[in-house]
Amino acid sequence: MWFYIDYSSHVPIYQQIKEKIKEMIAKGEIKEGDFVPSIRVLAKDIGVNVNTIARAYRELAMEGVLKVVRGEGYIVISVDKATFINKYIETLRKILGKLKEYNVSKKDVIKVVEEVFGRGEDDS
């Protein structure tokens, strides 16, 4: 299976599919020039309607992430990795703002960051 969908999420399934594909591209799991699974194959693999996959792929094509190759399927063109990462950084800012409102100490936040990234590692 390519990835999983959270059916209990408030985020629409087609949007989750779009984000998962962009994430896989940003991580280098799929690269420019790679084909994504056909609409029917992906629909069967993750158990959603083909129209849901088709909508996600259409929107990714409109965003310039995928391109239709007639008779072949959808191919990855590109993804703006910086925009994708900045979206998560903005989400982190909002979370940090909430933690600050709840009087969570900077020390406790840094402790969590060090758990995730490793203590004393480079900024790379």
Secondary structure by P-SEA (a helix, b strand, c coil): ccccccccccccaaaaaaaaaaaaaaacccccccccccaaaaaaaacccaaaaaaaaaaaaaaccccccccccccccccaaaaaaaaaaaaaaaaaaaaaaacccaaaaaaaaaaaaccccccc
